[in-house]
Amino acid sequence: MGRFRLYRVEFVIMTGRNYRGPEHHASAGLPVSILLLSVLAISAYLLVGASLTEGESVTSKVYLPAAQTQVR
């Protein structure tokens, strides 16, 4: 076991980083870039949709159910 520790210490000293242990410094670059790309894609989608429907008046219609009376 002492031999393994000596090898591990030499490995860390030679490379400057211990690749065998758990990661202590996680990078946030990938999640942040995915979020930014998502925001940009949604913004582009909304801008393209707004430019295609510009000038058209969009109205909404509400259809109410017919009132029914109960006869006894």
Residue, then its C-alpha position, 0 to 999 in steps of 0.5 A: m500500500g505504501r508503494f501505491r501512495l508513492y506512485r500516486v504522489e509522483f503522478v500528481i507532482m509530474t502532471g500537476r493534477n490528480y486525475r484518479g480522485p473525484e473532481h473538486h472543481a466543476s466547470a459551469g461552462l456547458p450548462v451556461s452555454i446550453l441555457l444561452l443557446s436556448v434563450l437565443a433560439i427562443s428569441a429568434y423563433l419569436l422574432v421570426g414569428a412576429s415578423l411573419t405575422e406583422g400587419e395581420s390583425v389577430t383576434s381571438k374568438v370565444y365559443l360559449p356552450a349553449a345554455q340548457t334548461q332542465v324541465r321537470 
